[in-house]
């Protein structure tokens, strides 16, 4: 156990060094040390309380950071509300009615405002929340580099061309490291049954079940998710609510739910990573932390300064 842990620690330290270089020292773990030293502890306390009350929120809060970073960088733009003339990322087909946790982010922001008015950006809150939510359900922790400035532009039509989850595309086509971070998030949480109905009931329009799916697993899904219940829920892996490598074991035994899950195994890097995740869970946790560090280092593309309430800002165009 000791050699694996040591290797993981060394890997994480090296990854941090790479990310600092990539971010060109624009972000720093100590960014709020002078202006809001309690920022990280406030976020962690709030996240712990939210997840204690509803364990399912861990996945939702982590997912907000994913969906923010893949569109315009990690700039908080996923939190912006639509205007009369423009739909924002919240209203995109892949996000509307799917993303959750906005109220919790607002609550965290308001508590930070009481402690340090006008200091902590919403984009930084999302990065901290993703880390703390993951750690709360058994995942690894990682350093979060801070100092992002919130973005002021948000467009629904940019979501479908940016998120690696879109049909027929793996995350590795956009960022080589996203194949680690994006599917790793499927280790926790649930999904609507309707999200995989096509694989279950009408694969390729042939009114059959996807033949690549384990037959016993498919039969169980049909009991849990009959065609009349598209809004029912199914756990994303066998250990729902615990961040571990079970998701990858499910994939390798043909028990993945989503088309994006299957697409992961069509990529040689995805297969290699899934096997390594199952064989060495400690390395999996560390590499997921590395991937999230990398994701969190993406700067905002169109900074415009701090705003008081994350989800109630009017986007500018």
N, C-alpha and C positions, 0 to 999 in steps of 0.2 A: 504493500500500500504506500509506503514511504517514497519509493522511486517514482511512482505515478504522480503523487502529489507534488514532488519536487519538480518533475518535468512540467507539470501544469503551471506551477508558479513561475518557472523560468519563461515559459511560453507567454504567459500573461504579461510579464514585465517587458519582454521584447516587443509585444504587440503595442503596449502603451507607448513605448519609445517611437514606434513607427507612426502611430496616430498623432503624436505631438508634432512630428515632422510634417505629416500630411496636412494638419490643420494650420501649419505655419505659425504656431504659437499664438493663434488668435484666441484660442480657448484655454482655460486653465481651471484646475480643480480648486484653486484658491481665489477664484474671481470675486466671490462675495465675502471673503474673509474680513474685509474692513467695513463693508457697507451693510452686510446682513449675515453675520457669522452663524446665526441659528437657522438659516434657510434650509439646509439639508435635513436637519433634525426635525424641523416642522413638517416637511414633506413626508419624511419617513413615518412619523407618528400618525399623520393623517391617513397615509396609505395602509398602514397596519390596521388601523381602526376600520377602514372601509372593507378590507379583505376579511377581517375577523367577522364582520357583520354579513358579508356576502362573498364567499370564496370565489365565485364566478367572476367577480369584478377584476381579479388579477389579470385574466386574459384580456378583458376589455381595455384595461388601462395600458397594458403592454402594446396592444394593437393600435391604439391611438398614436403612439410614437412611430410605429412602422409606417402607418398611412400618412403621417405628417412628413416624414423624412423622404419618402419616395417621390413626393411632389414638391418641387422648388426647394428641396433641402429641408433641414430641421428648423423650420422658421415659425411654427405654430399656426400656419395658414389653415390647417384642418379645423381649427376652432372658430374661424370667421363665419358669421351669419350671412345669408344671401341678402341681396338688395332687390328692389323692384326691377332693376334692369339686368341683373346678373346673378346666376346661380353659382354658389361657391362649392368647394370640395365636399362640404357636408351633404350637399344635395345630389352628388354624383350617384349613378346607379349602383356602383360597388360600395358606397358608403351609407346612403340614406336608409334609415331603419336598421342598419347593421352596426354602425359604430355606436359605442356607448361610453359612458364615463364623463361626459361633458359637465354634468352637475358637480361631480366630485372634483374635477379640475378647477371649476369656479370656486368651490368651497376652499380648496387649498390656496388659490390665489388671494382670496379675500382675507384668509388668516395671515398670509405673508404680508398683505397690505397693512394689517394692524401692527405687525412687528417692524416692517421696513417699507414704508410707503414709497411707491414708485421705483423700486429697485430690481426685483426679480422678474425676468421675462417669462412669458407663457411658454416659449419654446424650451427654455431651461427646465421649467416645471415638468413638461412632458418627458424630457430625458431622465430626470430624477425619478419620476413616478414609474417609468418603465423598469428601471433598475430595481427599485424597492418592491414593486409588485412581484417581479420574478423571484427575488430573494425570499419574499414572504411565503411562497408556495414551494420552497425547496430548491430553487435554482441558485446559481452562483451570483455573487455580487461583482461589481466592476467599478473602476474609477469613472466618474462622469465629469467631462471637461465642460466648463460653464462659460457663459459670456455671449450667448446667442442674442441677436436682436430680432424681435418679432417682425415677420413679414406682413405687408399690407395688401398683397394681391392674392386672390384665391379663385380658381376657375374650375367648375365641375368637369368640363371637357378635358382637362389635363389629367384627371385621375385615371381614366381608362387607358391612356397611352403611357402612364408612368408606373403603375403598380405591377409588380412581377406576378401577381396572382391572376392576371387576366388569362382567359382561356387559351390553352395551347402554348404557354410561354413559361419557362422556368426563370427563377430569379437570376441565375448565373449569366443570362444573356445581357443583363444590364450592369450588374456588379458581381464580380467573381465571388465576393464574400457574402452576398445576400443569400446564396444557397445555404449558408450556415444559419443566418439569423432569421430569415423569413419562415422557413418550415419549422425551425426550432420553436417558434411561437405556438405551433399547433400542439405542443406538448400539454397545454392546458386549455380549458374552455370547451364550449359546445358550439354546434352549428345547427341551423335549421335543416330539417329533413329534406326540404325542397332543394337544397343546395346540391344534393347528390341523387335526386330522383331520376335524372336522365341516365346515369350509370346503372341505376337499380331497375328501372322499368322500361326504358326506351333507348338503349344504347345504340348510338349512330342511327337513330330513327327506325330501328328494326323491331321495336317492342320486345326486346330481350334484355337480360341482365348482362352487364359487362363480363365477358368470359374470363377476364383476368382477375376478377374478384373471387376470393375464397368462397366456395358454395355454401358452406355452413354459416359463414359470416354474413353472406347475402341473405340467407334465409332468416337469420336473426334480425337483420335490418328491416326486412319486409314486415315482420311482426311489430317491431318498435315504430316503424315509419310507414304505415299504409298510405296508399295514394290519396286518401281523404284528409291526411294530416300533414300538409306541407310545412306548417309552422310549428310542428313538434320539434323537440331538440334531441340531439344525439351527441354523446361525448366524442371529442376528436381523437382520443386514444383510450387504451384499456385502463389507464390510471388517471382518469379525469381529475383535475384539480391538483395534481402533483407534478412539478416540473422535473422530468426525467427523460430517459432515452426510450421509453416504451413506444412513443410515436414511430420511431424508426424501426423498431422490431415489428410493429404492425405493418408498416410498409413492405418490409422484406418478406412477410408471410401473406401478402396480398390482402391485407385488411385495412388499407387506407380508404378514407371516405371520399375525398375530393379529387376532382380531375387534376388539380395542381399537385396533389400528392403523387399520383401516378406519373405526372410529367417529371417530377423530381428524379424518379428512377430511370427516366429515359436519358438522363444526363450522366455520363460516366463519373463526373465529380460528385453528383448526388448519390450514386450507388456507393462509391468509395466512402463518402462521409457517413451514410447510413450504417454501413458495416462497422466503421470505426466507432460510431456512437454506441452501438449495441455491445461491441467488444470491450470498450473502455468508457463507461459512463462518466468517470471523473474528467477525462479528456474532453468529452462532449460538453460538459458543463463549462469548462474553461474556454473552449473554442466558441461556444455560444456567447460567453462574456466578451471575448475578443471581437466577434462580429458586431455585437451591440455597441462596443466602444467605437468601432469603425463607423457604424451608422450614426452614432451620436456626434461624431466629429464633423458631419456635413454642415457647413455654415449656411446661414440664410442667404438667399440670392438677391433679395430686394429689401434690405433693412429699412425700417422707417421709424424705429423708436418704440418705447414702451407704451402700453395701453393698460388701463386699470382692470377691466373685466375681460377675461379671455374670450368667452363665447359670445359676448354681446357687442363686439366691435363691429362697426360698419366697414366693410372692405372698400378700398379706394381703387379707382380704375382710371 
